[in-house]
Amino acid sequence: MDNNIHFEFDARTNTYNVINWIKNWFAENGPTCNAVVGISGGKDSSIVAALCTTALGKDRVIGVLMPYGKQRDIIVARNLVAFLDIDNYEVNIEDAVNGVLSNLPFGDKITEQTKINLPARIRMSTLYAVSQSVNGRVANTCNLSEDWVGYATRYGDGAGDFSPLSNFTVSEVKAIGYELGLPKVFIEKTPIDGLCGKTDEENLGFSYDVLDRYIRTGVCEDDTIKMKIDELHEKNKFKLEPMPSFKWGGWY
């Protein structure tokens, strides 16, 4: 394969198109509804909130901050909602997460993966609790790069009612952020999952730049990384597919 293959991304056109898509989606699925966005302070939630604000107006966007106990970078999320001048709520999920964990009948046999994924699922439950109380629709904030390798919690951050960024890679999401005029601090903040304390790239074992290039061009010079990306993609594709259901002849 030609290693000079590259992919050109038109940030201006795609930003315009996704803003219009949000407008049209709400016109069909909730003309009077608000967009409810979980705000972590990272690029994805910041850019989704900015897109919704541009598409719907700031009075129809509600940010929900959901720290788990003490979140050391919560100030970034607070600054984001202040910058966009949107209504927001802060709901600490620590009691809810600890309540579930303390009532599971497994004691010290609770797996680390359970502890990592549970907060994401509690956050999504919180978003829907807010949404149903404020006439809302919940925004999914995942991007294509994360989804490609399964870096999302099913029924956690992988859920939502509408998904503006799920077909854009990390580098494309950043380009949209700059096109929207967001300050660099909200676009270039080092992505941390907020669950296990590691950065996304530390967890994955490769950079988003490498992943994005492979997704868009099929080029990855490191065969070991290429194999890892392919394995993660195949292993996690089920997260993006409809739930399998048994079909019987009487209805099909």
N, C-alpha and C positions, 0 to 999 in steps of 0.2 A: 504494500500500500504506500502511496506517495506521502512521505512525512511532511510535505509542504501544504497538505490539505488544511484549509482553515474555514472557519464559519463566520460570516459577517452578520452582526446583529444590529438591527435598526432600532435603537432605543426610543427614539422619538415616536416613530410609527407605532411600535408595540405598546408604548405607554398610553398613547391616544386610544388605541384599540381596546386595551384592557379596561380603561376608564369607561368607555362606551359599553363594554360588555357588562360591567357592574351595573350601570344605569339600566340597561335593558333587562338584566336578570331581576333586579328589584321591581321594575315595572310589571313583570310577569308573575313574580313570586312574593310580592309584598310591597305594593305601591306606597303604603304608609308606614312600613316597618323601618326599624333602625338596624344598622350594622353593628354587631357586637364582636369586638376583637380582643382576644387575650393578648396583653402587652407584656412582653418579657424584657424589652429593651434591646433585643437583637434586631438584625436587619429585616428579617422576614415579617415579624409582627409590626415593626415600624413602618415598613413600606406598604403592607396591606392596609394599615390604618390611614396612611397618607393617600393611597389610591381611593379608599372609600370616602374620605373627606372631600377629595377633589370631585368624585363622582356624585355624591349625595348631598354634600354640604356638611359643615361641622356639627350642625344641630341634629343630624341623623346618625352620628357615629358615637359609640360608647366604648371606651377602653376599660378592660378589667385586668387589674394587676393582681397576681396570685402568688405571693411569696410563700415559701415553705419554711416557716420559722423566720430566721434572719437571712435576708438575701443581700449579700454585700454590694451588689451592683444595682439595687432597686432604684437608686437615684436616676439612672439612665432611663428607666421606664417612666418615672415621674416627670422627668424633663421632656420626654417625648410627648406625653399627653398635654403638657403645658405648652409645648411648641405648637402643636396642632390645635390647641385650645378646644379640646373635646371633653365632654362629660366623662367621668371615670369613677370607678369604684375599686377599692383595695380590699381583697378578701384573703386572709391568711388561711392556708389549707392545712397547716400543721396538725391541728386538733383532729380534723377529719381523717387524714392519713394515719396518724398514730392510733386513732380509734379503731380503724379497720385492722391494722397490724396487730394491735393488742388483743383483738377478739378472734383472730384466726386460730384454729386449733392445732397449730404446728410448732409453737414454741420457737426454739432456736433452729428449727428446720426450714423456716421461711427462706426461700432462695433470694439471692442478691438481685436477680432479674425481677422478681416480684417487687422488691423494695424500690427498684429503679423505675419500673413502669407504673406503679400505683399512683404516684403523684400526678403523672400526666393524665391518667384517667379521672382522677378527682378534679383536676383543673377543667377537663372538658365537661364533667357533670356540673361544675360551678358555672361555667359559661352558659350552659343551657338553663340553669336555674335563673341566672340573670336575664337571659334572653326571653324566657317565658314570662318574666315580670315586667319587661319594658317594651313589649311588642317588637321583639328582635329577630334577627337571622344571624346565625353564628358563622363567622368567617373562619375558614381553614387557612392556615398560614404556611403550609408545607411548600417546598419547592421541588423541582424535578430531580435535582442532584440527590437530595436526601431520599426521596421516594425511590429512586433508581436502585439504591443499595439497601432499602428497607430501614433507613434511619428515621423511623417515626414509630410511635406507639399506636398499635391498632386500637381504635375506640378511645384514643387519647388525643394527641395532637394531630393524628391522622384523620380525625373526624371533622364534621362541619357541614354547613348547608350550601356554601358556595366557596370556590377555591380559585382566587385570582392568579396565583403564582405557580400552580402545580405543573405547568408546562414550560417553565423557565428554569434554567440552570442558575447556580449561585452567582456566576459572573454576570448573567443577564439580569438577575434580580437587582444586583448592585447598580447596574447601568440605569435601570428604571428608577432607582432611588435618587441617583444624581439628576436624572431628567426631571424628577418631581421637585428638585431643589432642597432635598433634605440635607441637613448638616452632615458632615463626614462622620461624626461621632456615632450617628445612628446607623450608618451604612457599613462602616469598617470595624465595628466592635467585634472582637474575637469571639466566634461562635462557641458557646459552652452550653451543654445540654441542661445544666441546672439540676441534674439528678445525681450524677456520680462524681462531679467535680472536675472532669476532664474536658478538654476542648473536643469539638467534633472530630478534628483531624487526628488527634491522639487516639480517639476511640476507633476511628476507621482504619488508620494505618497508612493513609495517603492524603494528599492535599485535594481541595476542591478544584484547583486549577487543573490538576491531572485528570480528575474525574470528569469535569466539564468538557475538556478537550476530547476525551474518549467517547463521551455520549454524543457529541456533535460531529465528530470526524471519524471515529473508529480507531484513532491513533493513540497508542500507549507504548512507549519504547521499553518500559520495564515489564517483562513477561510475568514476573511474580505478582506485580500489582494488577496487571490485566486479568490474570487468573482469579485474583481475590475479588475484583469488581464483578467479574462474570459470575462467580459463585454466589456472592451476596445478592446479585440481581435475580438469579434463578431461585434462590432459597426464599426470597422475600416477595416475589411477584404476587403471591396470594393476598398480600395486604391491600393491593390495588384493585383486586377483582371482586365482583359481587359474591356474596356468601353462597356457596354451593347449596342447592336444594334438591331433594329427591323429587323426581317427576314421575307421576303414574299416568297410565294410558287414558284414564277416564276424562282427563282435562286437557290432553295434548294431542 
